[in-house]
Amino acid sequence: MNSEPDWARATQAFQQDLAQNWTKALQAFGGLASGSVAAPATALPALPHISFSPEKLQALQQAYVKEAAEMWSDGLAHNPAVKDKRFASQAWSANPVAAFSAAVYLLNARTLLGLAEATDTDPKTKARLRFAVEQWMAASAPSNFLALNAEAQKKAIETKGESIAKGVQNLLKDIEQGHVSMTDESVFEVGKNVARTEGAVVFENELFQLIEYKPLTAKVYERPFLVVPPCINKFYILDLQPENSLIRYLAEQGHRTFVMSWRNADESMKDKSWDDYVGDGPIKAIEVMQAITGAKQVNALGFCVGGTLLGTALAVLAARGEKPVAAATLLTTFLDFSDTGVLDLFIDEALVKYREMQLGQGGIMKGQELASTFSFLRPNDLVWNYVVGNYLKGETPPPFDLLYWNSDSTNLPGPMYTWYLRNTYFENNLVKPGKCTVCGEKVDLRKLDMPVYIYGSREDHIVPIAGAYASVAHLPGRKRFVMGASGHIAGVINPPAKNKRSYWTNDARPGVVSESTKLPKTFDEWQQGAKEHAGSWWPDWASWLKPHAGKQIAAPKSYGKGKYKAIEPAPGRYVKAKA
C-alpha cells in the first residue's frame, strides 16, 4: 500500500489534472448551450477548491480492485452479468469480449461517480463534477462504437453490410438538417396531422399570433381562457392529436379558448427584450381577448416559461391597479428560481456576463443550442440512444409526434434571453418585491391575489417539483397544488381517456377540490399528507376551474369581433417557421 506522502502527492497531482479538465468542462457545457463557443479566458471563473481525503481515495481503490478481481474471475467462468438496457440484447451476452467490455465500462463509471461524490468541495462544484462525469461516461459507453457494439455488429453481418450503409445515409442526413433525428420527421406536418384543432388567427404582432378556437359546446363560459405556452418551444405540444390535446379538452369543457403562438425569432427581432415579451405578449393578448369577447375578466394558463411570462405580466398589471385575470393556472412553472435542479450547474456570474456580452445588446439565441442542452440533461435517452440506432444499426426511428415537436426548436432574441438568465436563474429577482422593473412597473408577486392552480410533475428535470411548489410562498390568494406523475411533458400531457399515470392532492376533505390561502411551507411537508389518485389530473383542474369561469352564455358563431377579424386558419404561419 502507498505511504501517506505518496497519497498526498498523488492527490495533489490529481487535483491539478482535475482542475484543468474542470475548466474545459465549463467551456463545453457553459451558458445553457451545448456546443456554444467557449467564453474568453478572462471570463472564466476562478477554479474551485477540490480536495480528497486519503481515506476516501484508498477506500475507492480497494473497492475497485475487489470488484475488478471478482469480475475477472466471473469472466473466466462465464460472461459477467450486466444489468443495463444499453447492453440488454442477447448479442452482448453471447459475445464474451463484448460482455466483458460492458462490465468493465460500468465498473469504471461507478468508480468515477464515486470519485466525484468523494470530493471535499462546495455542493455546486460537486454537482458540476458529477454532471461532467455522467456526460463523459454516457459518451464513452462501448455501445456507442461499432467496433465494440456486439448488437450492431450482429446486425451488420445479418444484413450483409446494409445496416452500415443505411447508417451512413442517416448520418449524412442528420448533418445536413443540423440535429440527430429522434423520429421520422417526414411523417408529420404542422396543421395536417399535428396542431389540427379547428380555429383561426384573430390577431398578430411582431411577437405572436393569437388563435381563437372553435367552440365545441352550444354554450361557453363568459370568461374566455388564455393559454400562454413557452416561447422556448412551439405551442402545439398542447395540441398534438385530438385525443391528447389540452386545447381541445378546454373547448370540450365549454371554455372559449385562445392560445398565443409565439413567433420563431429571426434577425428582425434581435433587439426584443423581456419587457417586449411581457407587454406585447400576454398583456396584449388579454387586451385583445377583452375586446373580442366583451368580458371584463379572463382566465389564463401559463406553461413553463409561459407561466413565468404570465406571472410577470400579471404583476405589471397589478402595479397599474388592473386585475383582468380572475383565476390563473401555472403548469411546471418557476416564479421562485431558488431550486432549479440540474440547470443551476451552468449558471454563474462569468457565464451570465459572457452571454450578456455576446447577446445582450442584440442577437439571436439559436434554438438548436437550447434544444441540445436540454437533450444532454438526459444523454443516454435523448442523444446516444439515437446515435446508436440511427448510425450504428441503420434504423429509422419510428414516427412519434412528441419527439417531432421536441426537434422543432425555437430561437429567442438575445436581450430577452440574457435578461431572463440574469434575473431569474442567476439572481432570482422576480420574488424580491420591487427588485425588477418590467414595462415601467415594479414587480411584486404579493399583489397577485387571484386564485391559482399550481401543477408540478414529480420527475421533472427541467422544473423540479420543489421548484414548482416554491411559487405557493409568494402568491397570497387561494391556491391549489397538484403533483402529477412522470416528467416535464409527459406529466402535463396526460388526457383522461388514456387512464394512465396518477396524480397527488393534499385536501382537508378527500374528494373535495379545495383551495387554501396557506399551504405547507415546503414541498416535503405538503407531500407528507398527499394522497395518490389513479389517472389524469385534468378533471381535477376542470373541476377547480369551473366555479371561476362565470355563467354560461351562447357560443359565438364566428371568430373575432370588430377590428379583430380572422386572418388565417389555425395553427397560423408563425408556428410553421423553422429555427
ZATIRO-935674 format. One line per 8 residues: number of its first residue (from 1); their letters; for each residue x, z, y of C-alpha. Coordinates in nm, 2 decimals, always signed. Layout:
BEGIN
NUM	a	X:Z:Y  ...
This chain:
BEGIN
1	mnsepdwa	+0.00:+0.00:+0.00  +0.12:-0.08:+0.35  +0.27:+0.21:+0.56  +0.10:+0.33:+0.88  +0.33:+0.14:+1.11  +0.27:-0.18:+0.92  -0.10:-0.13:+0.95  -0.06:-0.08:+1.33
9	ratqafqq	+0.14:-0.39:+1.37  -0.10:-0.59:+1.16  -0.39:-0.46:+1.36  -0.22:-0.55:+1.69  -0.14:-0.90:+1.57  -0.50:-0.94:+1.45  -0.63:-0.83:+1.79  -0.42:-1.08:+1.97
17	dlaqnwtk	-0.53:-1.36:+1.74  -0.90:-1.25:+1.76  -0.88:-1.24:+2.14  -0.77:-1.60:+2.15  -1.04:-1.71:+1.92  -1.29:-1.50:+2.12  -1.21:-1.69:+2.43  -1.26:-2.02:+2.25
25	alqafggl	-1.59:-1.89:+2.11  -1.71:-1.80:+2.46  -1.63:-2.15:+2.58  -1.80:-2.31:+2.28  -2.12:-2.11:+2.29  -2.15:-2.01:+2.66  -2.41:-2.08:+2.91  -2.71:-2.11:+2.69
33	asgsvaap	-2.59:-2.46:+2.59  -2.42:-2.56:+2.27  -2.18:-2.85:+2.33  -2.16:-2.79:+2.70  -1.84:-2.84:+2.90  -1.63:-2.53:+2.89  -1.61:-2.32:+3.20  -1.28:-2.34:+3.40
41	atalpalp	-1.02:-2.08:+3.31  -1.08:-1.90:+3.64  -1.44:-1.84:+3.54  -1.37:-1.68:+3.21  -1.44:-1.30:+3.18  -1.17:-1.05:+3.11  -1.10:-1.02:+2.74  -1.30:-0.73:+2.58
49	hisfspek	-1.12:-0.44:+2.43  -1.13:-0.46:+2.05  -0.96:-0.23:+1.80  -0.98:-0.14:+1.44  -0.91:+0.19:+1.27  -0.65:+0.16:+0.98  -0.90:+0.33:+0.75  -1.17:+0.07:+0.81
57	lqalqqay	-0.93:-0.21:+0.75  -0.80:-0.05:+0.44  -1.15:+0.00:+0.30  -1.24:-0.36:+0.37  -0.92:-0.48:+0.20  -0.98:-0.26:-0.11  -1.34:-0.38:-0.13  -1.23:-0.74:-0.11
65	vkeaaemw	-0.96:-0.71:-0.38  -1.21:-0.53:-0.61  -1.48:-0.80:-0.57  -1.23:-1.08:-0.60  -1.10:-0.94:-0.92  -1.45:-0.90:-1.06  -1.54:-1.25:-0.96  -1.23:-1.39:-1.12
73	sdglahnp	-1.30:-1.20:-1.44  -1.66:-1.33:-1.44  -1.54:-1.68:-1.36  -1.32:-1.69:-1.67  -1.60:-1.58:-1.90  -1.89:-1.78:-1.73  -1.99:-1.91:-1.40  -2.03:-1.63:-1.14
81	avkdkrfa	-2.38:-1.55:-1.03  -2.46:-1.69:-0.68  -2.77:-1.59:-0.50  -2.81:-1.82:-0.20  -3.06:-2.10:-0.15  -2.78:-2.34:-0.04  -2.63:-2.31:-0.39  -2.96:-2.27:-0.59
89	sqawsanp	-2.95:-2.61:-0.75  -2.86:-2.64:-1.12  -2.59:-2.88:-1.02  -2.40:-2.58:-0.87  -2.43:-2.35:-1.17  -2.35:-2.63:-1.41  -2.02:-2.70:-1.24  -1.77:-2.42:-1.28
97	vaafsaav	-1.55:-2.52:-0.99  -1.84:-2.56:-0.75  -2.00:-2.23:-0.86  -1.66:-2.05:-0.81  -1.61:-2.21:-0.47  -1.96:-2.09:-0.36  -1.89:-1.74:-0.49  -1.55:-1.73:-0.30
105	yllnartl	-1.72:-1.85:+0.01  -1.99:-1.59:+0.00  -1.73:-1.31:-0.06  -1.53:-1.43:+0.24  -1.85:-1.44:+0.45  -1.94:-1.09:+0.36  -1.59:-0.97:+0.43  -1.57:-1.14:+0.77
113	lglaeatd	-1.90:-1.00:+0.87  -1.78:-0.66:+0.76  -1.48:-0.70:+0.97  -1.70:-0.78:+1.28  -1.90:-0.47:+1.20  -1.59:-0.26:+1.17  -1.46:-0.33:+1.52  -1.44:-0.05:+1.77
121	tdpktkar	-1.58:-0.21:+2.09  -1.88:-0.22:+2.30  -2.22:-0.32:+2.14  -2.24:-0.66:+2.32  -1.89:-0.76:+2.22  -1.96:-0.66:+1.86  -2.28:-0.87:+1.86  -2.09:-1.17:+2.00
129	lrfaveqw	-1.83:-1.13:+1.73  -2.10:-1.11:+1.47  -2.27:-1.43:+1.61  -1.94:-1.62:+1.62  -1.86:-1.52:+1.26  -2.21:-1.63:+1.15  -2.17:-1.97:+1.32  -1.83:-2.02:+1.17
137	maasapsn	-1.94:-1.93:+0.82  -2.25:-2.14:+0.84  -2.04:-2.44:+0.94  -1.77:-2.39:+0.68  -2.00:-2.35:+0.37  -1.89:-2.57:+0.08  -2.24:-2.71:+0.07  -2.16:-2.89:+0.40
145	flalnaea	-1.89:-3.11:+0.25  -1.93:-3.39:+0.00  -1.60:-3.30:-0.17  -1.74:-2.96:-0.26  -2.11:-3.01:-0.28  -2.19:-3.04:-0.65  -2.56:-3.14:-0.59  -2.47:-3.42:-0.35
153	qkkaietk	-2.20:-3.55:-0.60  -2.45:-3.55:-0.88  -2.70:-3.75:-0.67  -2.43:-4.00:-0.57  -2.35:-4.06:-0.94  -2.71:-4.09:-1.04  -2.79:-4.34:-0.76  -2.46:-4.53:-0.81
161	gesiakgv	-2.35:-4.45:-0.46  -2.68:-4.55:-0.29  -2.73:-4.19:-0.16  -2.39:-4.21:+0.02  -2.47:-4.54:+0.18  -2.81:-4.41:+0.29  -2.64:-4.10:+0.43  -2.40:-4.31:+0.64
169	qnllkdie	-2.70:-4.50:+0.78  -2.88:-4.18:+0.86  -2.56:-4.05:+1.04  -2.53:-4.36:+1.25  -2.90:-4.35:+1.34  -2.87:-3.98:+1.45  -2.56:-4.05:+1.65  -2.75:-4.33:+1.83
177	qghvsmtd	-3.05:-4.10:+1.91  -2.83:-3.81:+2.00  -2.96:-3.54:+1.77  -2.99:-3.45:+1.40  -3.32:-3.57:+1.25  -3.54:-3.28:+1.13  -3.83:-3.51:+1.04  -3.93:-3.87:+1.01
185	esvfevgk	-3.99:-3.93:+1.38  -4.11:-4.28:+1.33  -4.43:-4.15:+1.18  -4.55:-3.97:+1.50  -4.67:-4.09:+1.84  -4.80:-3.86:+2.11  -5.16:-3.93:+2.18  -5.23:-4.11:+1.85
193	nvartega	-5.15:-3.86:+1.57  -5.04:-3.56:+1.78  -5.19:-3.43:+2.11  -5.52:-3.61:+2.05  -5.78:-3.37:+2.17  -6.01:-3.57:+2.40  -5.97:-3.51:+2.77  -5.84:-3.66:+3.10
201	vvfenelf	-5.58:-3.60:+3.36  -5.76:-3.49:+3.68  -5.46:-3.40:+3.90  -5.09:-3.47:+3.92  -4.79:-3.39:+4.14  -4.42:-3.42:+4.10  -4.41:-3.13:+3.86  -4.71:-3.15:+3.63
209	qlieykpl	-5.03:-3.32:+3.53  -5.35:-3.11:+3.49  -5.55:-3.21:+3.19  -5.92:-3.12:+3.16  -6.05:-3.13:+2.80  -6.39:-3.24:+2.69  -6.63:-2.95:+2.62  -6.72:-2.92:+2.26
217	takvyerp	-7.02:-2.70:+2.32  -7.35:-2.75:+2.51  -7.28:-2.46:+2.73  -6.94:-2.33:+2.87  -6.84:-2.00:+3.02  -6.85:-2.00:+3.40  -6.48:-1.91:+3.43  -6.27:-2.20:+3.33
225	flvvppci	-5.95:-2.14:+3.13  -5.60:-2.25:+3.23  -5.31:-2.29:+2.98  -4.96:-2.27:+3.12  -4.72:-2.39:+2.84  -4.34:-2.35:+2.86  -4.17:-2.61:+3.08  -3.88:-2.60:+2.84
233	nkfyildl	-4.09:-2.78:+2.58  -4.38:-3.02:+2.56  -4.73:-2.87:+2.58  -4.86:-3.04:+2.26  -4.72:-2.76:+2.04  -5.07:-2.62:+2.13  -5.24:-2.94:+2.02  -5.05:-3.08:+1.72
241	qpenslir	-5.35:-3.16:+1.50  -5.73:-3.08:+1.53  -5.71:-2.82:+1.26  -5.43:-2.62:+1.42  -5.49:-2.69:+1.79  -5.52:-2.38:+2.01  -5.65:-2.61:+2.29  -5.93:-2.74:+2.07
249	ylaeqghr	-6.01:-2.38:+1.95  -6.06:-2.27:+2.31  -6.30:-2.56:+2.37  -6.49:-2.48:+2.05  -6.53:-2.12:+2.17  -6.71:-2.25:+2.48  -6.42:-2.24:+2.74  -6.39:-2.52:+2.99
257	tfvmswrn	-6.02:-2.58:+2.92  -5.74:-2.71:+3.15  -5.38:-2.75:+3.05  -5.07:-2.81:+3.25  -4.84:-3.09:+3.12  -4.50:-3.04:+3.27  -4.30:-3.34:+3.38  -3.98:-3.41:+3.20
265	adesmkdk	-3.73:-3.36:+3.48  -3.53:-3.66:+3.60  -3.28:-3.72:+3.89  -3.57:-3.73:+4.14  -3.63:-3.36:+4.06  -3.27:-3.24:+4.06  -3.34:-3.01:+4.36  -3.65:-2.84:+4.24
273	swddyvgd	-3.64:-2.47:+4.25  -3.82:-2.17:+4.08  -4.03:-2.15:+4.39  -4.14:-2.51:+4.35  -4.23:-2.45:+3.98  -4.44:-2.14:+4.08  -4.61:-2.27:+4.40  -4.66:-2.63:+4.29
281	gpikaiev	-4.72:-2.53:+3.93  -4.96:-2.25:+3.82  -5.07:-2.17:+4.18  -5.16:-2.53:+4.25  -5.33:-2.57:+3.91  -5.55:-2.26:+3.98  -5.64:-2.41:+4.32  -5.74:-2.74:+4.17
289	mqaitgak	-5.95:-2.58:+3.90  -6.14:-2.37:+4.15  -6.22:-2.69:+4.35  -6.33:-2.88:+4.04  -6.54:-2.61:+3.88  -6.66:-2.41:+4.18  -6.55:-2.09:+4.01  -6.41:-1.81:+4.23
297	qvnalgfc	-6.20:-1.68:+3.94  -6.05:-1.84:+3.63  -5.88:-1.70:+3.31  -5.53:-1.80:+3.23  -5.28:-1.80:+2.94  -4.90:-1.83:+2.96  -4.69:-1.91:+2.66  -4.31:-1.82:+2.66
305	vggtllgt	-4.15:-1.94:+2.98  -4.50:-2.04:+3.09  -4.60:-1.68:+3.07  -4.31:-1.58:+3.30  -4.41:-1.85:+3.55  -4.77:-1.74:+3.53  -4.68:-1.37:+3.58  -4.46:-1.46:+3.88
313	alavlaar	-4.74:-1.68:+4.03  -5.00:-1.40:+3.99  -4.76:-1.16:+4.16  -4.72:-1.41:+4.45  -5.09:-1.44:+4.48  -5.15:-1.07:+4.47  -4.89:-1.02:+4.75  -5.11:-1.26:+4.96
321	gekpvaaa	-5.42:-1.05:+4.88  -5.56:-1.31:+4.63  -5.67:-1.24:+4.28  -5.81:-1.57:+4.14  -5.74:-1.48:+3.77  -5.99:-1.25:+3.61  -5.80:-1.19:+3.28  -5.46:-1.31:+3.16
329	tllttfld	-5.31:-1.38:+2.82  -4.93:-1.36:+2.76  -4.81:-1.52:+2.43  -4.45:-1.44:+2.33  -4.35:-1.38:+2.69  -4.08:-1.20:+2.88  -4.16:-1.03:+3.20  -3.91:-0.75:+3.13
337	fsdtgvld	-3.58:-0.90:+3.01  -3.41:-0.58:+2.91  -3.43:-0.67:+2.54  -3.37:-1.04:+2.49  -3.22:-1.03:+2.15  -2.96:-1.28:+2.04  -2.98:-1.48:+2.37  -2.83:-1.19:+2.55
345	lfidealv	-2.50:-1.27:+2.38  -2.45:-1.57:+2.61  -2.52:-1.41:+2.94  -2.26:-1.25:+3.17  -2.16:-1.29:+3.53  -1.89:-1.55:+3.47  -2.12:-1.78:+3.27  -2.41:-1.74:+3.52
353	kyremqlg	-2.17:-1.82:+3.81  -2.04:-2.12:+3.63  -2.39:-2.26:+3.58  -2.47:-2.19:+3.94  -2.15:-2.38:+4.05  -2.24:-2.67:+3.81  -2.62:-2.70:+3.87  -2.73:-2.45:+4.14
361	qggimkgq	-2.71:-2.70:+4.43  -2.88:-2.98:+4.24  -2.86:-3.14:+3.90  -3.03:-3.16:+3.56  -3.00:-2.92:+3.27  -3.02:-3.15:+2.97  -3.30:-3.07:+2.73  -3.07:-3.16:+2.43
369	elastfsf	-2.83:-2.89:+2.53  -3.11:-2.63:+2.53  -3.25:-2.76:+2.21  -2.91:-2.74:+2.04  -2.87:-2.38:+2.15  -3.20:-2.27:+2.01  -3.13:-2.46:+1.68  -2.79:-2.28:+1.64
377	lrpndlvw	-2.97:-1.95:+1.66  -3.07:-2.03:+1.30  -2.79:-2.27:+1.20  -2.85:-2.28:+0.83  -3.22:-2.36:+0.86  -3.22:-2.58:+1.17  -2.88:-2.75:+1.16  -2.68:-2.76:+0.84
385	nyvvgnyl	-2.98:-2.79:+0.61  -3.05:-3.13:+0.77  -2.68:-3.23:+0.78  -2.66:-3.18:+0.40  -2.99:-3.35:+0.33  -2.96:-3.64:+0.57  -2.59:-3.73:+0.53  -2.46:-3.59:+0.20
393	kgetpppf	-2.77:-3.66:+0.00  -2.90:-3.96:+0.19  -3.25:-3.82:+0.21  -3.51:-3.89:+0.48  -3.67:-3.56:+0.59  -4.05:-3.56:+0.53  -4.29:-3.60:+0.82  -4.37:-3.27:+0.99
401	dllywnsd	-4.55:-3.26:+1.33  -4.40:-2.93:+1.43  -4.04:-3.05:+1.38  -4.12:-3.37:+1.56  -4.23:-3.16:+1.86  -3.92:-2.94:+1.82  -3.70:-3.26:+1.86  -3.89:-3.38:+2.17
409	stnlpgpm	-3.67:-3.20:+2.42  -3.73:-3.14:+2.79  -3.49:-3.15:+3.09  -3.50:-2.88:+3.36  -3.39:-2.90:+3.73  -3.06:-2.72:+3.78  -3.17:-2.50:+4.07  -3.48:-2.38:+3.89
417	ytwylrnt	-3.28:-2.31:+3.57  -3.00:-2.12:+3.74  -3.25:-1.90:+3.94  -3.42:-1.82:+3.61  -3.09:-1.75:+3.44  -2.97:-1.50:+3.70  -3.30:-1.33:+3.80  -3.44:-1.28:+3.45
425	yfennlvk	-3.19:-1.28:+3.17  -2.90:-1.15:+3.36  -3.03:-0.92:+3.64  -3.39:-0.86:+3.51  -3.52:-0.87:+3.87  -3.88:-0.95:+3.81  -3.96:-0.60:+3.70  -3.79:-0.45:+4.01
433	pgkctvcg	-4.06:-0.42:+4.27  -3.97:-0.62:+4.58  -3.63:-0.74:+4.44  -3.74:-1.11:+4.41  -3.88:-1.32:+4.69  -4.07:-1.62:+4.55  -4.27:-1.86:+4.76  -4.21:-1.63:+5.06
441	ekvdlrkl	-4.36:-1.32:+4.89  -4.21:-1.01:+4.74  -4.28:-0.99:+4.36  -4.44:-0.67:+4.25  -4.59:-0.68:+3.90  -4.76:-0.34:+3.97  -5.02:-0.54:+4.17  -5.13:-0.73:+3.86
449	dmpvyiyg	-5.43:-0.50:+3.77  -5.64:-0.76:+3.58  -5.70:-0.71:+3.20  -5.42:-0.86:+3.00  -5.39:-0.96:+2.63  -5.03:-0.95:+2.52  -4.92:-1.11:+2.19  -4.58:-1.09:+2.02
457	sredhivp	-4.45:-1.23:+1.69  -4.29:-0.99:+1.45  -4.00:-1.21:+1.35  -3.95:-1.39:+1.69  -3.58:-1.46:+1.75  -3.64:-1.60:+2.10  -3.87:-1.34:+2.24  -3.81:-1.03:+2.02
465	iagayasv	-4.12:-0.83:+1.95  -3.99:-0.53:+2.15  -3.92:-0.76:+2.45  -4.28:-0.90:+2.44  -4.41:-0.54:+2.42  -4.20:-0.43:+2.72  -4.45:-0.60:+2.96  -4.70:-0.32:+2.90
473	ahlpgrkr	-4.49:-0.08:+3.11  -4.52:-0.30:+3.42  -4.89:-0.41:+3.41  -5.12:-0.13:+3.54  -5.45:-0.27:+3.43  -5.63:-0.26:+3.09  -5.41:-0.41:+2.82  -5.44:-0.51:+2.46
481	fvmgasgh	-5.13:-0.57:+2.25  -5.13:-0.76:+1.92  -4.85:-0.84:+1.69  -4.86:-1.15:+1.46  -4.65:-1.23:+1.15  -4.38:-1.49:+1.15  -4.18:-1.63:+1.44  -4.20:-1.77:+1.79
489	iagvinpp	-4.40:-2.08:+1.70  -4.55:-2.02:+1.35  -4.68:-1.68:+1.46  -4.87:-1.83:+1.76  -4.99:-2.15:+1.58  -5.19:-1.97:+1.31  -5.55:-2.11:+1.31  -5.82:-1.90:+1.14
497	aknkrsyw	-5.92:-2.18:+0.90  -5.59:-2.16:+0.72  -5.64:-1.79:+0.65  -5.26:-1.74:+0.65  -5.03:-1.46:+0.75  -5.16:-1.15:+0.92  -5.16:-0.95:+1.25  -5.15:-0.59:+1.36
505	tndarpgv	-5.35:-0.39:+1.61  -5.35:-0.03:+1.72  -5.71:+0.06:+1.81  -5.85:+0.41:+1.86  -6.16:+0.29:+1.67  -6.08:+0.05:+1.38  -6.27:-0.28:+1.40  -6.33:-0.25:+1.78
513	vsestklp	-6.14:-0.48:+2.01  -6.03:-0.23:+2.27  -5.83:-0.22:+2.59  -5.63:+0.06:+2.75  -5.45:+0.12:+3.07  -5.20:+0.33:+2.88  -5.03:+0.21:+2.57  -4.74:+0.39:+2.39
521	ktfdewqq	-4.41:+0.36:+2.59  -4.22:+0.18:+2.32  -4.30:-0.08:+2.06  -4.18:+0.16:+1.79  -4.43:+0.42:+1.90  -4.71:+0.15:+1.90  -4.61:+0.02:+1.56  -4.64:+0.37:+1.40
529	gakehags	-5.02:+0.36:+1.45  -5.07:-0.01:+1.40  -5.29:-0.15:+1.12  -5.24:-0.48:+0.95  -5.52:-0.74:+0.92  -5.52:-1.05:+0.70  -5.54:-1.39:+0.86  -5.52:-1.52:+1.22
537	wwpdwasw	-5.51:-1.32:+1.54  -5.71:-1.60:+1.72  -6.06:-1.45:+1.65  -5.94:-1.11:+1.78  -5.82:-1.28:+2.10  -6.15:-1.48:+2.13  -6.35:-1.15:+2.10  -6.14:-0.99:+2.37
545	lkphagkq	-6.17:-1.29:+2.60  -6.55:-1.34:+2.57  -6.66:-1.05:+2.80  -6.41:-1.16:+3.06  -6.54:-1.52:+3.07  -6.86:-1.47:+3.26  -7.20:-1.61:+3.19  -7.27:-1.94:+3.02
553	iaapksyg	-7.36:-2.25:+3.21  -7.43:-2.61:+3.12  -7.12:-2.80:+3.01  -7.01:-3.07:+3.26  -7.09:-3.43:+3.18  -6.77:-3.58:+3.34  -6.41:-3.49:+3.42  -6.30:-3.36:+3.76
561	kgkykaie	-6.50:-3.35:+4.08  -6.48:-3.48:+4.43  -6.13:-3.59:+4.51  -6.01:-3.48:+4.17  -6.12:-3.77:+3.95  -6.00:-3.88:+3.61  -5.66:-4.05:+3.65  -5.59:-4.14:+3.28
569	papgryvk	-5.69:-4.02:+2.93  -5.52:-3.72:+2.78  -5.25:-3.64:+2.70  -5.13:-3.84:+3.00  -4.80:-4.01:+3.06  -4.58:-3.71:+3.17  -4.57:-3.58:+2.81  -4.46:-3.91:+2.68
577	aka	-4.14:-3.93:+2.89  -3.83:-3.86:+2.68  -3.54:-3.65:+2.79
